[in-house]
Amino acid sequence: MRNLELQELEAGLDAIRLSPQEGTVELIVRRPSEGEREVLDEVELDPVKGVVGDRWYAGGRGGRDRQVTLMNSRAAAVIAQTRERWALAGDQLYVDLDLSEDHLPPGTRMEIGSAVVEVTAEDHLGCGKFTRRFGVDAMKFVNSAVGRELNLRGINVKIVTPGTVRTGDAIRRIA
Protein backbone atom coordinates (compact mmCIF):
# COMPACT_ATOMS: atom_id res chain seq x y z
CA MET A 1 0.00 0.00 0.00
CA ARG A 2 1.41 3.37 -0.92
CA ASN A 3 1.69 6.13 1.65
CA LEU A 4 -0.49 9.17 1.11
CA GLU A 5 0.91 12.52 0.09
CA LEU A 6 0.41 15.60 2.25
CA GLN A 7 -2.45 17.00 0.15
CA GLU A 8 -4.33 13.67 0.40
CA LEU A 9 -3.84 13.60 4.16
CA GLU A 10 -5.01 17.19 4.55
CA ALA A 11 -8.20 16.28 2.68
CA GLY A 12 -9.17 14.23 5.76
CA LEU A 13 -9.06 17.17 8.18
CA ASP A 14 -12.78 17.97 7.92
CA ALA A 15 -13.71 14.45 9.06
CA ILE A 16 -11.15 14.55 11.88
CA ARG A 17 -12.48 17.90 13.09
CA LEU A 18 -15.93 16.28 13.53
CA SER A 19 -14.58 14.10 16.36
CA PRO A 20 -16.95 14.16 19.34
CA GLN A 21 -16.30 15.83 22.71
CA GLU A 22 -17.26 12.59 24.46
CA GLY A 23 -16.21 9.53 22.55
CA THR A 24 -15.64 5.81 22.40
CA VAL A 25 -12.78 3.34 22.36
CA GLU A 26 -12.51 2.02 18.81
CA LEU A 27 -9.43 -0.22 19.02
CA ILE A 28 -7.18 -1.53 21.80
CA VAL A 29 -3.61 -2.59 21.07
CA ARG A 30 -1.03 -4.08 23.40
CA ARG A 31 2.64 -4.16 22.42
CA PRO A 32 4.16 -7.14 24.26
CA SER A 33 7.56 -6.78 22.57
CA GLU A 34 9.31 -4.62 19.97
CA GLY A 35 7.36 -4.70 16.69
CA GLU A 36 4.65 -7.01 18.05
CA ARG A 37 0.99 -5.95 18.27
CA GLU A 38 -1.98 -7.67 19.92
CA VAL A 39 -5.44 -6.32 19.12
CA LEU A 40 -7.60 -6.95 22.18
CA ASP A 41 -11.25 -6.61 23.13
CA GLU A 42 -10.31 -5.47 26.63
CA VAL A 43 -7.28 -4.51 28.67
CA GLU A 44 -6.43 -3.68 32.26
CA LEU A 45 -4.93 -0.27 33.04
CA ASP A 46 -2.73 -0.13 36.14
CA PRO A 47 -1.11 2.99 37.69
CA VAL A 48 2.22 1.13 38.02
CA LYS A 49 2.23 -1.24 35.03
CA GLY A 50 0.36 0.93 32.49
CA VAL A 51 -1.41 -1.30 29.98
CA VAL A 52 -0.94 -4.67 31.68
CA GLY A 53 1.26 -6.84 29.46
CA ASP A 54 2.55 -3.93 27.35
CA ARG A 55 6.29 -3.50 26.83
CA TRP A 56 6.10 0.03 28.32
CA TYR A 57 6.30 -1.55 31.78
CA ALA A 58 8.48 -4.53 30.92
CA GLY A 59 11.11 -2.34 29.32
CA GLY A 60 11.05 0.39 31.94
CA ARG A 61 10.19 2.79 29.14
CA GLY A 62 9.36 6.42 29.31
CA GLY A 63 8.12 7.29 32.74
CA ARG A 64 4.63 7.65 34.09
CA ASP A 65 3.73 10.63 31.89
CA ARG A 66 3.94 8.30 28.87
CA GLN A 67 2.11 5.25 30.25
CA VAL A 68 -0.61 5.10 27.62
CA THR A 69 -1.00 6.79 24.26
CA LEU A 70 -4.33 7.65 22.67
CA MET A 71 -4.68 8.37 18.96
CA ASN A 72 -7.74 9.79 17.28
CA SER A 73 -9.29 6.95 15.28
CA ARG A 74 -10.33 9.33 12.49
CA ALA A 75 -6.73 10.49 12.11
CA ALA A 76 -5.55 6.86 12.17
CA ALA A 77 -8.09 6.03 9.45
CA VAL A 78 -6.79 8.81 7.22
CA ILE A 79 -3.10 8.05 7.77
CA ALA A 80 -3.21 4.24 7.82
CA GLN A 81 -5.94 3.97 5.17
CA THR A 82 -7.22 0.63 6.50
CA ARG A 83 -8.26 -0.34 10.01
CA GLU A 84 -5.88 -3.30 9.89
CA ARG A 85 -2.95 -0.85 9.72
CA TRP A 86 -3.99 1.40 12.64
CA ALA A 87 -1.94 -0.61 15.15
CA LEU A 88 1.24 0.14 13.17
CA ALA A 89 1.10 3.68 14.58
CA GLY A 90 2.18 2.19 17.92
CA ASP A 91 -0.52 3.57 20.19
CA GLN A 92 -2.55 1.55 22.67
CA LEU A 93 -5.99 3.16 22.51
CA TYR A 94 -7.57 4.41 19.27
CA VAL A 95 -10.48 6.62 20.20
CA ASP A 96 -13.21 8.52 18.42
CA LEU A 97 -12.67 11.66 20.50
CA ASP A 98 -11.50 15.24 20.03
CA LEU A 99 -7.92 15.09 21.34
CA SER A 100 -7.15 18.75 20.65
CA GLU A 101 -5.37 20.69 23.37
CA ASP A 102 -8.31 23.12 23.45
CA HIS A 103 -10.58 20.25 24.47
CA LEU A 104 -8.13 18.14 26.52
CA PRO A 105 -5.34 20.30 27.95
CA PRO A 106 -2.75 18.70 30.25
CA GLY A 107 -4.29 17.88 33.62
CA THR A 108 -7.67 16.91 32.15
CA ARG A 109 -9.05 13.70 33.61
CA MET A 110 -11.17 11.25 31.67
CA GLU A 111 -13.07 8.14 32.55
CA ILE A 112 -12.44 5.35 30.06
CA GLY A 113 -14.32 2.21 30.97
CA SER A 114 -13.77 1.77 34.71
CA ALA A 115 -10.34 3.48 34.63
CA VAL A 116 -9.48 7.15 35.11
CA VAL A 117 -6.60 8.69 33.17
CA GLU A 118 -5.03 12.15 33.15
CA VAL A 119 -3.67 13.94 30.09
CA THR A 120 0.02 14.79 30.55
CA ALA A 121 2.08 17.60 29.05
CA GLU A 122 4.45 15.07 27.45
CA ASP A 123 4.44 15.63 23.67
CA HIS A 124 3.59 12.71 21.38
CA LEU A 125 5.14 13.64 18.05
CA GLY A 126 5.97 10.39 16.33
CA CYS A 127 9.27 8.73 15.56
CA GLY A 128 11.29 7.15 12.81
CA LYS A 129 9.12 4.03 12.94
CA PHE A 130 5.99 6.11 12.29
CA THR A 131 7.73 7.77 9.32
CA ARG A 132 8.89 4.42 7.90
CA ARG A 133 5.41 2.94 8.20
CA PHE A 134 3.35 5.88 6.92
CA GLY A 135 5.80 8.16 5.11
CA VAL A 136 7.47 11.54 5.51
CA ASP A 137 4.28 13.37 4.51
CA ALA A 138 2.35 11.65 7.34
CA MET A 139 4.97 12.89 9.81
CA LYS A 140 4.72 16.40 8.33
CA PHE A 141 0.93 16.17 8.58
CA VAL A 142 0.79 15.22 12.27
CA ASN A 143 3.50 17.74 13.21
CA SER A 144 2.13 20.65 11.17
CA ALA A 145 0.57 23.59 13.01
CA VAL A 146 -2.91 22.09 12.51
CA GLY A 147 -1.65 18.61 13.34
CA ARG A 148 -0.17 19.82 16.64
CA GLU A 149 -3.30 21.85 17.47
CA LEU A 150 -5.51 18.78 16.95
CA ASN A 151 -2.93 16.36 18.44
CA LEU A 152 -3.18 14.19 15.34
CA ARG A 153 -0.27 12.04 16.44
CA GLY A 154 -2.06 11.48 19.73
CA ILE A 155 -1.71 12.30 23.40
CA ASN A 156 -0.02 10.76 26.41
CA VAL A 157 -1.94 9.94 29.56
CA LYS A 158 -1.10 8.51 32.95
CA ILE A 159 -3.37 6.18 34.85
CA VAL A 160 -4.93 7.66 37.98
CA THR A 161 -7.42 4.91 38.87
CA PRO A 162 -6.97 1.31 37.69
CA GLY A 163 -9.68 -0.33 35.68
CA THR A 164 -10.79 -2.29 32.66
CA VAL A 165 -11.14 -0.74 29.22
CA ARG A 166 -13.13 -2.49 26.49
CA THR A 167 -13.67 -1.76 22.83
CA GLY A 168 -16.83 0.34 22.59
CA ASP A 169 -16.45 1.85 26.07
CA ALA A 170 -17.51 5.45 26.48
CA ILE A 171 -14.94 8.15 27.20
CA ARG A 172 -16.02 11.15 29.19
CA ARG A 173 -14.19 14.11 30.60
CA ILE A 174 -14.57 14.31 34.38
CA ALA A 175 -12.21 17.13 35.40
C-alpha positions in Angstrom: 0.0 0.0 0.0 1.4 3.4 -0.9 1.7 6.1 1.7 -0.5 9.2 1.1 0.9 12.5 0.1 0.4 15.6 2.2 -2.4 17.0 0.1 -4.3 13.7 0.4 -3.8 13.6 4.2 -5.0 17.2 4.5 -8.2 16.3 2.7 -9.2 14.2 5.8 -9.1 17.2 8.2 -12.8 18.0 7.9 -13.7 14.5 9.1 -11.2 14.5 11.9 -12.5 17.9 13.1 -15.9 16.3 13.5 -14.6 14.1 16.4 -17.0 14.2 19.3 -16.3 15.8 22.7 -17.3 12.6 24.5 -16.2 9.5 22.6 -15.6 5.8 22.4 -12.8 3.3 22.4 -12.5 2.0 18.8 -9.4 -0.2 19.0 -7.2 -1.5 21.8 -3.6 -2.6 21.1 -1.0 -4.1 23.4 2.6 -4.2 22.4 4.2 -7.1 24.3 7.6 -6.8 22.6 9.3 -4.6 20.0 7.4 -4.7 16.7 4.6 -7.0 18.0 1.0 -6.0 18.3 -2.0 -7.7 19.9 -5.4 -6.3 19.1 -7.6 -7.0 22.2 -11.2 -6.6 23.1 -10.3 -5.5 26.6 -7.3 -4.5 28.7 -6.4 -3.7 32.3 -4.9 -0.3 33.0 -2.7 -0.1 36.1 -1.1 3.0 37.7 2.2 1.1 38.0 2.2 -1.2 35.0 0.4 0.9 32.5 -1.4 -1.3 30.0 -0.9 -4.7 31.7 1.3 -6.8 29.5 2.5 -3.9 27.4 6.3 -3.5 26.8 6.1 0.0 28.3 6.3 -1.6 31.8 8.5 -4.5 30.9 11.1 -2.3 29.3 11.1 0.4 31.9 10.2 2.8 29.1 9.4 6.4 29.3 8.1 7.3 32.7 4.6 7.7 34.1 3.7 10.6 31.9 3.9 8.3 28.9 2.1 5.2 30.3 -0.6 5.1 27.6 -1.0 6.8 24.3 -4.3 7.6 22.7 -4.7 8.4 19.0 -7.7 9.8 17.3 -9.3 6.9 15.3 -10.3 9.3 12.5 -6.7 10.5 12.1 -5.6 6.9 12.2 -8.1 6.0 9.5 -6.8 8.8 7.2 -3.1 8.1 7.8 -3.2 4.2 7.8 -5.9 4.0 5.2 -7.2 0.6 6.5 -8.3 -0.3 10.0 -5.9 -3.3 9.9 -3.0 -0.9 9.7 -4.0 1.4 12.6 -1.9 -0.6 15.1 1.2 0.1 13.2 1.1 3.7 14.6 2.2 2.2 17.9 -0.5 3.6 20.2 -2.6 1.5 22.7 -6.0 3.2 22.5 -7.6 4.4 19.3 -10.5 6.6 20.2 -13.2 8.5 18.4 -12.7 11.7 20.5 -11.5 15.2 20.0 -7.9 15.1 21.3 -7.2 18.8 20.7 -5.4 20.7 23.4 -8.3 23.1 23.5 -10.6 20.2 24.5 -8.1 18.1 26.5 -5.3 20.3 28.0 -2.8 18.7 30.2 -4.3 17.9 33.6 -7.7 16.9 32.2 -9.0 13.7 33.6 -11.2 11.2 31.7 -13.1 8.1 32.6 -12.4 5.3 30.1 -14.3 2.2 31.0 -13.8 1.8 34.7 -10.3 3.5 34.6 -9.5 7.1 35.1 -6.6 8.7 33.2 -5.0 12.1 33.1 -3.7 13.9 30.1 0.0 14.8 30.5 2.1 17.6 29.0 4.5 15.1 27.4 4.4 15.6 23.7 3.6 12.7 21.4 5.1 13.6 18.1 6.0 10.4 16.3 9.3 8.7 15.6 11.3 7.2 12.8 9.1 4.0 12.9 6.0 6.1 12.3 7.7 7.8 9.3 8.9 4.4 7.9 5.4 2.9 8.2 3.3 5.9 6.9 5.8 8.2 5.1 7.5 11.5 5.5 4.3 13.4 4.5 2.4 11.6 7.3 5.0 12.9 9.8 4.7 16.4 8.3 0.9 16.2 8.6 0.8 15.2 12.3 3.5 17.7 13.2 2.1 20.7 11.2 0.6 23.6 13.0 -2.9 22.1 12.5 -1.6 18.6 13.3 -0.2 19.8 16.6 -3.3 21.8 17.5 -5.5 18.8 17.0 -2.9 16.4 18.4 -3.2 14.2 15.3 -0.3 12.0 16.4 -2.1 11.5 19.7 -1.7 12.3 23.4 0.0 10.8 26.4 -1.9 9.9 29.6 -1.1 8.5 32.9 -3.4 6.2 34.9 -4.9 7.7 38.0 -7.4 4.9 38.9 -7.0 1.3 37.7 -9.7 -0.3 35.7 -10.8 -2.3 32.7 -11.1 -0.7 29.2 -13.1 -2.5 26.5 -13.7 -1.8 22.8 -16.8 0.3 22.6 -16.4 1.9 26.1 -17.5 5.4 26.5 -14.9 8.1 27.2 -16.0 11.2 29.2 -14.2 14.1 30.6 -14.6 14.3 34.4 -12.2 17.1 35.4 
